[in-house]
Amino acid sequence: MPEIADLKRRIEQGLPGAEVEIRDLTGTGDHFEARVVAEAFAGKTLVEQHQQVYAPLQDLLKTGELHALALKTYSPEQWAQLLAKKK
């Protein structure tokens, strides 16, 4: 069963400079949600962004250790705009 810290570390290594926040959605350690803000997402489609996050997690996904990972991905500009709307 993956640890939140391990998932965070893997994503950060795959996307240097990314801001990563992960939550366990069910308490069972196999369903997570990740919010990832990365400069690497600028100009990328949502599918491309998600592929970049999933890439360093492929072994966990293939073995089923990581059953589900819901993603919320943003470029820094998109994240700033979202935060501005919430104010």
GUDO-501788 format. One record per residue: x, y, z of N, C-alpha, C, O, CB in turn; residue in one letter. Coordinates in nm, 3 decimals, always signed. Glycine has a CB too. Example, Ala and Ser with C-alpha at 12.3 -4.5 7.8 and 13.67 -1.06 7.14 Angstrom:
REM residues 2
+1.319 / -0.569 / +0.780 / +1.230 / -0.450 / +0.780 / +1.320 / -0.330 / +0.780 / +1.424 / -0.332 / +0.846 / +1.131 / -0.447 / +0.905 / A
+1.285 / -0.225 / +0.708 / +1.367 / -0.106 / +0.714 / +1.290 / +0.003 / +0.787 / +1.341 / +0.114 / +0.804 / +1.408 / -0.060 / +0.572 / S
END
This chain:
REM residues 87
+0.085 / -0.118 / +0.000 / +0.000 / +0.000 / +0.000 / +0.090 / +0.125 / +0.000 / +0.175 / +0.138 / +0.088 / -0.097 / +0.000 / +0.123 / M
+0.072 / +0.214 / -0.095 / +0.159 / +0.333 / -0.102 / +0.129 / +0.432 / +0.011 / +0.015 / +0.447 / +0.054 / +0.143 / +0.402 / -0.237 / P
+0.233 / +0.496 / +0.056 / +0.221 / +0.602 / +0.156 / +0.204 / +0.735 / +0.083 / +0.255 / +0.753 / -0.027 / +0.346 / +0.605 / +0.252 / E
+0.132 / +0.827 / +0.145 / +0.114 / +0.960 / +0.087 / +0.249 / +1.024 / +0.058 / +0.268 / +1.083 / -0.048 / +0.031 / +1.050 / +0.180 / I
+0.344 / +1.012 / +0.151 / +0.476 / +1.073 / +0.132 / +0.547 / +1.013 / +0.010 / +0.616 / +1.085 / -0.062 / +0.563 / +1.053 / +0.257 / A
+0.531 / +0.884 / -0.013 / +0.595 / +0.820 / -0.129 / +0.533 / +0.869 / -0.259 / +0.604 / +0.898 / -0.355 / +0.583 / +0.667 / -0.119 / D
+0.401 / +0.878 / -0.262 / +0.333 / +0.928 / -0.382 / +0.377 / +1.071 / -0.411 / +0.407 / +1.106 / -0.526 / +0.180 / +0.922 / -0.365 / L
+0.380 / +1.154 / -0.308 / +0.421 / +1.294 / -0.322 / +0.564 / +1.301 / -0.375 / +0.591 / +1.377 / -0.468 / +0.410 / +1.369 / -0.186 / K
+0.654 / +1.224 / -0.318 / +0.795 / +1.223 / -0.359 / +0.809 / +1.182 / -0.505 / +0.883 / +1.245 / -0.581 / +0.876 / +1.129 / -0.270 / R
+0.738 / +1.077 / -0.545 / +0.746 / +1.029 / -0.683 / +0.698 / +1.134 / -0.783 / +0.761 / +1.156 / -0.886 / +0.664 / +0.901 / -0.699 / R
+0.586 / +1.198 / -0.751 / +0.532 / +1.301 / -0.841 / +0.629 / +1.420 / -0.848 / +0.654 / +1.474 / -0.956 / +0.392 / +1.348 / -0.793 / I
+0.682 / +1.461 / -0.733 / +0.775 / +1.574 / -0.731 / +0.903 / +1.542 / -0.808 / +0.958 / +1.630 / -0.874 / +0.809 / +1.612 / -0.586 / E
+0.949 / +1.418 / -0.802 / +1.068 / +1.380 / -0.879 / +1.038 / +1.379 / -1.028 / +1.124 / +1.415 / -1.109 / +1.118 / +1.242 / -0.834 / Q
+0.917 / +1.338 / -1.065 / +0.877 / +1.336 / -1.205 / +0.849 / +1.475 / -1.262 / +0.861 / +1.498 / -1.382 / +0.756 / +1.251 / -1.223 / G
+0.812 / +1.566 / -1.174 / +0.780 / +1.704 / -1.213 / +0.855 / +1.799 / -1.120 / +0.795 / +1.857 / -1.030 / +0.625 / +1.730 / -1.207 / L
+0.985 / +1.817 / -1.142 / +1.063 / +1.903 / -1.053 / +1.002 / +2.042 / -1.039 / +0.961 / +2.104 / -1.137 / +1.206 / +1.915 / -1.105 / P
+0.996 / +2.089 / -0.916 / +0.940 / +2.221 / -0.887 / +0.790 / +2.221 / -0.867 / +0.732 / +2.326 / -0.838 / +0.974 / +2.314 / -0.998 / G
+0.727 / +2.106 / -0.882 / +0.581 / +2.099 / -0.866 / +0.541 / +2.115 / -0.720 / +0.613 / +2.075 / -0.629 / +0.527 / +1.966 / -0.922 / A
+0.424 / +2.173 / -0.701 / +0.361 / +2.180 / -0.568 / +0.260 / +2.066 / -0.566 / +0.167 / +2.064 / -0.647 / +0.292 / +2.322 / -0.540 / E
+0.276 / +1.971 / -0.474 / +0.193 / +1.851 / -0.471 / +0.126 / +1.837 / -0.335 / +0.191 / +1.844 / -0.231 / +0.277 / +1.726 / -0.503 / V
-0.005 / +1.817 / -0.338 / -0.081 / +1.789 / -0.216 / -0.163 / +1.664 / -0.242 / -0.232 / +1.654 / -0.344 / -0.174 / +1.911 / -0.175 / E
-0.156 / +1.567 / -0.150 / -0.228 / +1.440 / -0.169 / -0.314 / +1.412 / -0.046 / -0.272 / +1.434 / +0.067 / -0.128 / +1.323 / -0.194 / I
-0.436 / +1.364 / -0.073 / -0.528 / +1.325 / +0.034 / -0.572 / +1.180 / +0.012 / -0.593 / +1.137 / -0.102 / -0.652 / +1.419 / +0.038 / R
-0.586 / +1.107 / +0.121 / -0.643 / +0.972 / +0.117 / -0.794 / +0.991 / +0.124 / -0.846 / +1.039 / +0.225 / -0.589 / +0.880 / +0.237 / D
-0.865 / +0.954 / +0.019 / -1.009 / +0.981 / +0.011 / -1.094 / +0.887 / +0.093 / -1.203 / +0.924 / +0.137 / -1.054 / +0.975 / -0.131 / L
-1.047 / +0.765 / +0.115 / -1.132 / +0.665 / +0.181 / -1.076 / +0.613 / +0.313 / -1.146 / +0.547 / +0.389 / -1.154 / +0.549 / +0.089 / T
-0.949 / +0.642 / +0.340 / -0.885 / +0.589 / +0.460 / -0.834 / +0.447 / +0.442 / -0.783 / +0.387 / +0.536 / -0.981 / +0.593 / +0.575 / G
-0.847 / +0.394 / +0.321 / -0.803 / +0.256 / +0.294 / -0.664 / +0.249 / +0.233 / -0.610 / +0.140 / +0.216 / -0.902 / +0.188 / +0.203 / T
-0.606 / +0.364 / +0.200 / -0.471 / +0.368 / +0.147 / -0.457 / +0.327 / +0.002 / -0.347 / +0.299 / -0.044 / -0.386 / +0.282 / +0.227 / G
-0.569 / +0.322 / -0.072 / -0.557 / +0.289 / -0.214 / -0.638 / +0.382 / -0.304 / -0.636 / +0.366 / -0.426 / -0.601 / +0.147 / -0.237 / D
-0.710 / +0.477 / -0.247 / -0.786 / +0.576 / -0.324 / -0.741 / +0.715 / -0.278 / -0.765 / +0.754 / -0.163 / -0.942 / +0.558 / -0.305 / H
-0.677 / +0.788 / -0.367 / -0.621 / +0.917 / -0.332 / -0.668 / +1.025 / -0.429 / -0.717 / +0.997 / -0.539 / -0.469 / +0.911 / -0.331 / F
-0.650 / +1.149 / -0.384 / -0.670 / +1.265 / -0.471 / -0.543 / +1.348 / -0.462 / -0.490 / +1.371 / -0.354 / -0.798 / +1.349 / -0.429 / E
-0.495 / +1.393 / -0.576 / -0.375 / +1.476 / -0.580 / -0.405 / +1.609 / -0.649 / -0.469 / +1.614 / -0.754 / -0.260 / +1.403 / -0.651 / A
-0.356 / +1.716 / -0.586 / -0.358 / +1.847 / -0.651 / -0.213 / +1.878 / -0.685 / -0.126 / +1.880 / -0.598 / -0.423 / +1.961 / -0.558 / R
-0.189 / +1.901 / -0.812 / -0.052 / +1.925 / -0.859 / -0.048 / +2.055 / -0.938 / -0.122 / +2.073 / -1.035 / -0.001 / +1.805 / -0.946 / V
+0.038 / +2.145 / -0.895 / +0.060 / +2.271 / -0.964 / +0.204 / +2.266 / -1.016 / +0.299 / +2.256 / -0.938 / +0.036 / +2.397 / -0.870 / V
+0.219 / +2.273 / -1.149 / +0.353 / +2.261 / -1.207 / +0.367 / +2.348 / -1.330 / +0.277 / +2.356 / -1.413 / +0.383 / +2.116 / -1.242 / A
+0.481 / +2.412 / -1.340 / +0.512 / +2.492 / -1.458 / +0.510 / +2.406 / -1.584 / +0.478 / +2.454 / -1.693 / +0.648 / +2.561 / -1.442 / E
+0.544 / +2.278 / -1.568 / +0.548 / +2.185 / -1.682 / +0.410 / +2.168 / -1.747 / +0.402 / +2.120 / -1.861 / +0.600 / +2.049 / -1.636 / A
+0.304 / +2.206 / -1.679 / +0.169 / +2.192 / -1.733 / +0.129 / +2.306 / -1.826 / +0.030 / +2.295 / -1.899 / +0.069 / +2.182 / -1.620 / F
+0.204 / +2.415 / -1.825 / +0.169 / +2.531 / -1.908 / +0.162 / +2.490 / -2.055 / +0.257 / +2.433 / -2.110 / +0.273 / +2.645 / -1.890 / A
+0.049 / +2.520 / -2.117 / +0.031 / +2.490 / -2.258 / -0.005 / +2.346 / -2.289 / -0.019 / +2.309 / -2.406 / +0.153 / +2.526 / -2.332 / G
-0.019 / +2.263 / -2.186 / -0.052 / +2.121 / -2.207 / -0.202 / +2.099 / -2.190 / -0.268 / +2.172 / -2.116 / +0.027 / +2.031 / -2.108 / K
-0.254 / +1.998 / -2.258 / -0.394 / +1.962 / -2.238 / -0.408 / +1.892 / -2.103 / -0.309 / +1.851 / -2.043 / -0.445 / +1.869 / -2.354 / T
-0.530 / +1.880 / -2.057 / -0.557 / +1.810 / -1.931 / -0.507 / +1.666 / -1.937 / -0.449 / +1.616 / -1.840 / -0.707 / +1.813 / -1.899 / L
-0.529 / +1.600 / -2.049 / -0.482 / +1.461 / -2.066 / -0.330 / +1.455 / -2.055 / -0.276 / +1.366 / -1.989 / -0.530 / +1.404 / -2.202 / V
-0.260 / +1.548 / -2.120 / -0.114 / +1.550 / -2.114 / -0.065 / +1.577 / -1.972 / +0.034 / +1.518 / -1.927 / -0.059 / +1.657 / -2.210 / E
-0.133 / +1.665 / -1.901 / -0.098 / +1.694 / -1.762 / -0.111 / +1.568 / -1.677 / -0.022 / +1.535 / -1.599 / -0.186 / +1.808 / -1.705 / Q
-0.223 / +1.499 / -1.693 / -0.247 / +1.378 / -1.614 / -0.147 / +1.269 / -1.648 / -0.103 / +1.195 / -1.560 / -0.391 / +1.327 / -1.637 / H
-0.110 / +1.257 / -1.774 / -0.009 / +1.158 / -1.814 / +0.124 / +1.187 / -1.745 / +0.194 / +1.094 / -1.705 / +0.009 / +1.159 / -1.968 / Q
+0.158 / +1.314 / -1.732 / +0.283 / +1.351 / -1.665 / +0.281 / +1.312 / -1.518 / +0.384 / +1.274 / -1.463 / +0.307 / +1.502 / -1.680 / Q
+0.165 / +1.322 / -1.453 / +0.155 / +1.284 / -1.312 / +0.157 / +1.132 / -1.296 / +0.223 / +1.080 / -1.207 / +0.026 / +1.342 / -1.249 / V
+0.085 / +1.062 / -1.382 / +0.078 / +0.916 / -1.372 / +0.210 / +0.846 / -1.406 / +0.235 / +0.736 / -1.358 / -0.031 / +0.865 / -1.463 / Y
+0.293 / +0.909 / -1.490 / +0.416 / +0.844 / -1.538 / +0.502 / +0.786 / -1.425 / +0.542 / +0.670 / -1.435 / +0.498 / +0.943 / -1.618 / A
+0.534 / +0.862 / -1.320 / +0.620 / +0.805 / -1.216 / +0.548 / +0.706 / -1.122 / +0.609 / +0.653 / -1.029 / +0.679 / +0.916 / -1.135 / P
+0.421 / +0.683 / -1.146 / +0.342 / +0.595 / -1.059 / +0.300 / +0.466 / -1.129 / +0.225 / +0.387 / -1.073 / +0.218 / +0.668 / -1.011 / L
+0.349 / +0.445 / -1.251 / +0.304 / +0.331 / -1.333 / +0.317 / +0.196 / -1.263 / +0.228 / +0.113 / -1.274 / +0.381 / +0.328 / -1.461 / Q
+0.428 / +0.174 / -1.192 / +0.446 / +0.044 / -1.127 / +0.338 / +0.018 / -1.022 / +0.289 / -0.094 / -1.009 / +0.584 / +0.036 / -1.063 / D
+0.301 / +0.122 / -0.947 / +0.197 / +0.107 / -0.844 / +0.060 / +0.086 / -0.907 / -0.022 / +0.011 / -0.854 / +0.194 / +0.231 / -0.752 / L
+0.034 / +0.151 / -1.019 / -0.093 / +0.135 / -1.088 / -0.104 / -0.004 / -1.149 / -0.210 / -0.067 / -1.143 / -0.110 / +0.243 / -1.197 / L
+0.005 / -0.053 / -1.207 / +0.004 / -0.185 / -1.271 / -0.017 / -0.298 / -1.172 / -0.085 / -0.396 / -1.202 / +0.133 / -0.207 / -1.346 / K
+0.041 / -0.284 / -1.052 / +0.027 / -0.390 / -0.951 / -0.104 / -0.379 / -0.875 / -0.143 / -0.473 / -0.805 / +0.144 / -0.385 / -0.854 / T
-0.171 / -0.266 / -0.888 / -0.297 / -0.246 / -0.816 / -0.277 / -0.192 / -0.676 / -0.374 / -0.170 / -0.603 / -0.371 / -0.376 / -0.808 / G
-0.150 / -0.168 / -0.636 / -0.124 / -0.109 / -0.505 / -0.192 / +0.027 / -0.495 / -0.244 / +0.065 / -0.390 / +0.027 / -0.095 / -0.479 / E
-0.190 / +0.100 / -0.606 / -0.259 / +0.227 / -0.616 / -0.379 / +0.202 / -0.706 / -0.366 / +0.190 / -0.827 / -0.166 / +0.342 / -0.672 / L
-0.496 / +0.195 / -0.644 / -0.616 / +0.160 / -0.718 / -0.675 / +0.281 / -0.791 / -0.720 / +0.270 / -0.905 / -0.720 / +0.100 / -0.625 / H
-0.677 / +0.396 / -0.724 / -0.739 / +0.514 / -0.783 / -0.667 / +0.640 / -0.738 / -0.632 / +0.656 / -0.621 / -0.889 / +0.522 / -0.745 / A
-0.644 / +0.729 / -0.834 / -0.583 / +0.858 / -0.806 / -0.658 / +0.964 / -0.886 / -0.641 / +0.975 / -1.007 / -0.430 / +0.859 / -0.840 / L
-0.741 / +1.039 / -0.817 / -0.813 / +1.150 / -0.881 / -0.716 / +1.268 / -0.889 / -0.647 / +1.298 / -0.792 / -0.945 / +1.189 / -0.802 / A
-0.712 / +1.333 / -1.004 / -0.617 / +1.442 / -1.023 / -0.684 / +1.576 / -1.046 / -0.786 / +1.586 / -1.114 / -0.527 / +1.410 / -1.139 / L
-0.623 / +1.677 / -0.987 / -0.656 / +1.816 / -1.015 / -0.521 / +1.879 / -1.050 / -0.436 / +1.895 / -0.963 / -0.729 / +1.890 / -0.891 / K
-0.504 / +1.914 / -1.176 / -0.375 / +1.966 / -1.222 / -0.390 / +2.107 / -1.275 / -0.488 / +2.140 / -1.342 / -0.315 / +1.875 / -1.329 / T
-0.290 / +2.189 / -1.244 / -0.293 / +2.330 / -1.282 / -0.152 / +2.378 / -1.315 / -0.055 / +2.333 / -1.255 / -0.355 / +2.415 / -1.169 / Y
-0.142 / +2.470 / -1.410 / -0.019 / +2.545 / -1.427 / -0.021 / +2.651 / -1.316 / -0.128 / +2.677 / -1.260 / -0.007 / +2.611 / -1.573 / S
+0.091 / +2.711 / -1.282 / +0.090 / +2.816 / -1.179 / -0.008 / +2.929 / -1.213 / -0.073 / +2.984 / -1.124 / +0.230 / +2.873 / -1.161 / P
-0.018 / +2.964 / -1.341 / -0.109 / +3.070 / -1.382 / -0.255 / +3.028 / -1.359 / -0.335 / +3.106 / -1.308 / -0.087 / +3.106 / -1.532 / E
-0.288 / +2.905 / -1.395 / -0.424 / +2.855 / -1.373 / -0.457 / +2.851 / -1.224 / -0.568 / +2.886 / -1.184 / -0.441 / +2.714 / -1.435 / Q
-0.361 / +2.809 / -1.143 / -0.382 / +2.799 / -0.998 / -0.405 / +2.939 / -0.939 / -0.493 / +2.957 / -0.855 / -0.261 / +2.730 / -0.929 / W
-0.325 / +3.036 / -0.983 / -0.341 / +3.173 / -0.934 / -0.478 / +3.228 / -0.972 / -0.542 / +3.296 / -0.891 / -0.230 / +3.263 / -0.991 / A
-0.523 / +3.200 / -1.094 / -0.656 / +3.246 / -1.137 / -0.765 / +3.181 / -1.053 / -0.862 / +3.248 / -1.016 / -0.678 / +3.214 / -1.286 / Q
-0.752 / +3.053 / -1.023 / -0.851 / +2.983 / -0.942 / -0.856 / +3.042 / -0.800 / -0.964 / +3.064 / -0.746 / -0.819 / +2.831 / -0.936 / L
-0.741 / +3.067 / -0.742 / -0.737 / +3.126 / -0.608 / -0.798 / +3.266 / -0.608 / -0.867 / +3.304 / -0.513 / -0.592 / +3.130 / -0.556 / L
-0.773 / +3.344 / -0.713 / -0.827 / +3.479 / -0.723 / -0.979 / +3.477 / -0.730 / -1.046 / +3.565 / -0.675 / -0.770 / +3.551 / -0.845 / A
-1.034 / +3.376 / -0.798 / -1.180 / +3.365 / -0.807 / -1.244 / +3.330 / -0.674 / -1.359 / +3.367 / -0.649 / -1.218 / +3.261 / -0.910 / K
-1.171 / +3.260 / -0.588 / -1.225 / +3.219 / -0.458 / -1.228 / +3.331 / -0.356 / -1.291 / +3.319 / -0.252 / -1.145 / +3.105 / -0.404 / K
-1.158 / +3.441 / -0.387 / -1.152 / +3.552 / -0.291 / -1.274 / +3.637 / -0.298 / -1.286 / +3.735 / -0.225 / -1.030 / +3.638 / -0.316 / K
END
